[in-house]
Amino acid sequence: MNYHWNWGIFWEMSADGRHTWFMTLIMGLGWSLATAFCAGIIAISLGTALGVIRTTPYKWAVRLGNAYVELFRNIPLLVQLFLWFFVMPELLPKAMGTAIKQMSPPWASFVPAFIGLGLFTAARVSEQVRAGIQALPRGQAAAGTAMGLTLAQTYRYILLPMAFRIIMPPLTSETMNLIKNTSVALTIGLIELTAAARSMQEFTFQVFEAFTAATVIYIVVNLTVVNLMRWFEKSIAIPGFVGPQVAEGAH
């Protein structure tokens, strides 16, 4: 049986009666990117702090950091989103929990989505930051001590700037994963890109068109992110140390 492609479906009115299906997909993309952006802020800030903590000489801090990473890395993301969406409001004081449950869509789904995704991704970023710091020569930290810098200043001015140059490639992959993982938020009611495509498929029965469009949009977004991250990686690379400039000079 030959399938008849109907690309004109994107310009027909969607189920909400206000937008075309094309605009519905674009709005879904907007919520995907907004979720990824907010989650990314949590992931980078918390993940960096945890990565630093896990390389300090304080054993109790290292244990706490390791416990966080093992906890959030070993619970599936879907389960974590369910916990934030369904369970957390019940554990809070009644007034606060009621206020959260009565939030209007899409905020009631958006907030738990980016919090859960951000905390989940922070554990992965922490591993990368820890590995980046530990990959540096020990002389880097010793130089900071010799200059009279405190431990915090050594991390801020010496170790972290160099470590981030090392971990830019895995951070690029993590950024792409973050964008793709926003699709899991459809399970708690957020109409992001995948949910928008699914809605289009359910109302129009145009399965191939809906998910082909979603696939193309994800590819374009991720290719854009990859190229931006590569440009940033080159712009901060230090010749003779790490980064693309070293690789280019080797050829």
C-alpha positions, 0 to 999 in steps of 0.5 A, a space after each residue: 500500500 502506497 502512503 500519500 504524503 500530505 504536507 499541506 496538513 501543517 497549514 491547517 488549523 490545529 486542535 486548539 482552533 487558534 494556530 496551524 499545526 506548524 505553529 503548534 510544533 514551533 510552540 512545542 519547540 519553544 517549550 523544549 528549548 525553554 525547559 532545556 535552558 532552565 534545566 541547563 542553568 541548574 545542571 551547570 551551576 550545581 554540577 560544577 559545584 558538585 564536581 569541585 566538591 568531589 575533588 577537594 581534600 574534605 572527605 565528608 564533602 566528597 562523600 556527600 557529592 558522591 552520594 548525590 551523583 549515585 542517587 540521581 544517576 541511578 534513578 531513571 529520569 522518568 521516575 524522577 519527573 514523576 516524583 517531582 510532579 506527583 509526589 513532591 507537592 504532597 510532601 510540602 506544607 498543605 498550602 504550598 502543595 495546593 498552590 503548586 497543584 493549582 498552577 495553570 498549564 503549562 507552568 504546572 508541568 514546566 516547573 517540575 520538568 526543568 527542576 527534575 531534568 536539571 537535577 538529573 543532568 547535574 549529576 552527569 555534569 559533575 562527573 565531567 567536571 570532576 574528570 576535567 579537574 583530575 586530568 590537570 597536572 598537579 602542578 596547576 594546583 601547586 602553582 596556585 598555592 605558591 602564589 598565595 591563593 586560597 583553595 577557592 581562588 585556585 579553583 576559580 582562577 586556575 583549575 576550573 577555567 582549564 578544566 572546562 576547556 578540557 570537557 567542552 566536547 563532552 559538555 556539547 554531547 550533554 547539551 544535546 542530550 539535555 535538549 532530547 531529554 525534554 521529550 520525557 516531559 510529555 509524560 507529565 503533561 508538558 506540550 513540548 515538541 514531541 508532545 506537539 507532534 504526538 497531538 498532531 498525529 492523534 488528531 490528523 492521523 498523519 503519523 509520518 508528517 508529524 514525526 518527520 517534522 519533529 525529527 527534522 526540527 530536532 536535527 536542525 536544533 542539535 546541529 546548531 548547538 553542535 556548531 555553536 559549541 565548536 565555535 565556543 570551544 575554538 574561541 577559548 582554546 589555548 594553543 599548546 594546551 588543549 582544544 581544537 587549536 592543538 589538534 589543528 596544529 598537529 596536522 
